């Protein structure tokens, strides 16, 4: 038995996560180039050619920049909901689509996948949980606030990849135009360190053995601010749970987490 997870990249320049078992290998989003995706997988000891499918959370470019080339090169299906598919201009050579409905579970190999709605400024954005061999993984980024449905879906995760996008003070004094700042801070934007910290201290069940802070802004955040905010929040609610805290990066993959 083996379940392995690695966040290959996370941030505004490209997002991609690798999840693999003995019977299925999935790529969640394809925001990196083919060359960079393959390089990071090989460096992690994984074989890109074993990939069975790519799942798309929403149509923003940092989640689909490498999708066309990867899908054609690997000859694998794209799992996507209808509104997201309609929001993308496709190369006519890409024809292998598997449609899922937001909120409806489906199975890939031995992995049960649950796509669920998140509040973000896209056509029909989703986050995912993945369950295989008794292990549950959550991949939750690109959301402006944390509704009850998200809190419910991430309960019981052994590995939780969760957004901590920006520091509010850095964002307010940073270089972005005001309308962009409003978008990031809005209810269909991105989660601040403070909002994620409140979730971790008040609503998070503390079950994850591995917690990964993801989609950190390179302009409006600092890894140590995000890390300390999360650790302080966890200390306020911890019951002595043992966990690893990691920060996903734009420039390098996380370690491979194994069960």
Order of alpha helices (4+ residues) and beta strands (2+ residues): beta-beta-beta-alpha-beta-alpha-alpha-beta-alpha-beta-beta-beta-beta-beta-alpha-beta-alpha-alpha-alpha-beta-alpha-beta-beta
